[in-house]
């Protein structure tokens, strides 16, 4: 079962607290202030909860897994309940198991008493190509919402001109069955306050429902390494490739397949062994197609390995939505 971390505090980064939240993701933050200073900027990170009461004790309930901790909260309190503008990155139509991969939200509040221009950029975490709304004119005491639609790696950066005010990192673990938001408040002097909160129900992890494997007729190999490509489908994973073997008559079977919830990784190990009878005297290349059916969710990563003659080599590695 996938579970969101209940409390994380990073100086100058994201403070995350799992608290109660309605489906809209709007709640009333609270929590503990952690402040860091450098020569250019003050950054404040506060774990939060939507419980308006402050307390010195942390309480957890099994039903909603709500957590309350600390006091001296950062209060999200812009003039309006709705954002003055919003934008989205990605297409929800391409998301498999959408109920278990809800969007991630970034909300930026101009806490100053006058309008200001800020920039929001989004890098995909792989190529660092920038996307996002770019320059936005924020009215005084109003907030903007950016929605990340597709589960993958993101780096969201908030800038004042060329000066970085805050950077938020996202990965597949930030997209699950919970509702929440990362919230950034920017004071007139550039001080930033960052909170993250969400519901904290247990989300179902990927479960393997079926596997299949087919192998074609082998031939003499034109290369000395095995290859494979991984495709993520709406309800599983497809793998296609060629295994280099002792001769073209080797047989292919699934040695092991399993999902690791700690790494969000599906690992598929294919084994090859000599076939019966005589065969061509050359190094073989045996084509194969394999698939794994899944329910609840897809893994973030897939690793394909080839096991033969006591040795195991990695043939392919793939990340879900790498090209989102």
N, C-alpha and C positions, 0 to 999 in steps of 0.2 A: 504494500500500500504506500503510495506516495504521500508524504506529509510536508507541508510548508514549515520551515523553521519558525518557531514562535517569537524569537527575539534575536536580532542581530544589530550591533552598533559598531560602526566604523567611523573613526574620526575623519571628518572632511568628506565622508561618503554617504552611505545610505543607512538610516536607522530603520529597522523593520520590526514591526510588532503585529502579531496576529490578534485581531480584535473582532468584535461583532461589526458587521457591515451589511447594508441592504444590497439588493441586486444592482443598484445604480453605482455602487462603489463609493458613495459619499458617506463620510462619517465624521465624527468630531475628534481629532487627534488629541493626545495628551501624552505625558511620559517624562523621561529624564533627559536633561540637557547635557550634552558632551561638547565642549567648545575647544577648538584648536585655533592657534594664531600663527601667522607668519608675517613677513615684512610687507605683504601686499594686501592681504585679505583676511577677514575673520569668517570662519565657516562653522556653523553650528549644526550638529546632528542630533536629532531627538527620536528615540523609540517612542511610539505612540499607541494609544488605544482610543476607541470611541467612547469609553466610559468617562463621563464628565467628572466623576469623583476622583480625587487624588488619593493615593494610598502608599504606604511604605511596604506593603506586603504584596507578593505576587500570588494571584489566584488562578487556578486552571480548572475548567470543567470538561468532562469527557464528551458531553453532547456537542457543544459548539466549539470546544477547545479555545475558549477565549482566555486571554491573559491580560492582567493588569499589573503594571510595575512602576514604582517610582512616583515622583512628583515634579513640580516645576516644568510643566508641559509647554510645548509650543502649540499654540492654538491657531488652527486654520480658520480664519474668519474674514474672508474677503467680503466686499460689499454685496456681491450677487451670489445666489446659489447656483446659477448656471454660468458656464464659461462665455466670455464675450466672443470667442472664436474657437474653432477646433479643426484638426486635420488628422489624417490617418495614413499609415504606411503599410502597404501590402493589401492583399485581397483575401477576405475571409472565405470565399468560395473554394479556395485551394486547401483549406485546413481540414485534415482528417480528424475524426472524433472531436468535433468542435466544442461539445459540452465539457470535454476534459482538457481543452486547450483554449481557455477564454483569453481575450485580448489583455495586454498589459497597458496601463494608462500612466501617462506622465502629466502632472498638473503643475503649472507655474503661476505663481501669484506675485504680482507687482505690489509690494507692501508700501511703496512710496506714495506721497500725497500728490504726485503729478505724473503725467504720462511719460513713458520712456520707451526707447527702442532696444529690444533684446533679440539675440539670434538663437535659434534652435537648429542644430544639425544632428543628423543620424547617420552613423557608419554601420555597415552590415557586419562588422566583426571579423570579416575574412579578407575582403579586398580594400577596406577602408574608403570605399567610394561614398561620397557624401550625398545625403538626401535630406528630406525634411522640409519644414516650412520656411527655413531661412530667417530673414529679418521680419520681426513682428512688432508693431507699435502697440504697447500695452497701455490702456487707460489706467488712471490712478485707481488703486485698490481693486483691480479686476484680475481675473485669471484665465489662462489658456489651457486647453487640453490637447495633448498629442496621444494618439492611440496606435500601438504596435499590434498589427493584426495577426501576423504569422509567427509561430514559435521558431526562433532561431537566435543567433547572436546579434546583439546590438550594442552600440555605444552612443548614448544620447548626450550631447554637450550643449550647455547653456553659456552663451557668451554675451558680454557687453563690449561691442566693438570687436577688437581682436583679443580681448582679455577673457580667459576662461573663468567663469564663475562656479560652475559645477559640472561634474561628469557622472553619469549613471551607466552602469553596465548591466546587461540583461543576457540570460541564456535560456535554454529550454525549460529549466526548472521554474522560471518566473511565469510560465503559462500552464495553468492546470485548471481544475474545476472550481477554484475559488474566485471571488470577486475582490478587487482591491485597486490600489493606486499608489504610485510614488509621487510625493508632493514636495514641491520646492517653493519656499518663500524667499523673495529677494527684497531686502531693505534698501532705502535710498542710498546708503553708503556702500552697497555691494555685499554686505553680509548676507550669507545664504543659510537658510534653515531647511533641512531635508528630513522627511519622514516617509516611511512606507508602511502600509497596513493592509490587511486583508481578512476575509473570513479564513478559518483554519480547519476546515473539514478534511477528513482523509480522502484522498482521490485514488481511484483504482489504478493500479499499475498495469502495463501491458501483460497480457496472458497469451501464450501460444495455443492456438486452437487446432492447427493442422500443419503438417509439413509434407512436402513432396520433392522428389528428386528424379531427374531423368538424365541419362547420359547417351551421347551419340557415339558413332563409330570412330574409333581412334585412328590416328595417322602418324606418320613420322613427324617429329617436332621440328619447326623452323626457328624456334627460340628456346632458351634454356630456363625461362621463368614462367610460372603460372600466372594467369591474369583473371580478373573478374570485375564485373560492374554490378553495382547495387542500385535498385530502384525502389522507392517508397511508393506504395499504392494507398488507396483509401482504407484498406483493411489488412495490410500486411507488407511483406518485403519480398521482392523478386531478385534473384541473383543469377547471373549468366556469365560463363567464362570457359576457360580451358585450363586443364591441369596437366602439367608436365609429369610424365610417368616413366617407369622403367622400360616399357615397350607399349605399343599402341593397343594392346589387348588388356590392359589393366582395367579393373572394375572400380567404380566409384560408389561410395555409400556415405551416409551421414553418420559421422562418428559421435558428434555431440552438438546439441543446440540448447541454448539457455539464455535467460534474461537476468541481468544483474541490476537490481534497483538502485544500488549505491552509485553506480556509474551511469545508469540509464543506458545500458549497452546490451545489444543482442549479439551474442557470439555464436557463429556457425563454424563447426569444424568438419571438413570433408576428408574422408580417408580413401586411399587407393591401395589395392592389393592385386597381385598377379592373377590373371584369368587362367582358365583351364586350357590345355592344349598348346600347340606351337604357335609362334607369332613372328612377325617381321623382326629382324635383328637391328633395331634402331631405337633411339629414345622416343617415347610416345607423347602424343598430345591428344588428350581426350576431352571433347567438349561436354558441357553439362548445363543444366538449368535446374535451379532449386527455388523453392518458395516457402515462406512461413506465413500462415494466417494468424492474425492477432485480433484480440478484442480489447476494448477499453481505451487503448492508446497505442501509438507507435513509439519505438525507442528513439532516443536522440542520436544514438550512434549504432553502427553495425560493423562488426569485424568478421572477415571471412578468413579462415585458416585452412591449410592443407597439411594433413598428417600422412607421412609415408616413410616406411623403413625406419621407424623410431624417431624421425625428425618432424618438427612442426614449424611451418613458416607462415607468415601473414601474407595473404594474397591481395586483400583489398580492405580499405576502411572507408566508411561513408558517414556523413552527418545529415540528418534530416533537415530539409529546407535550406541546404547550403547555398542554393542559388535564388533564395527568396528575394 
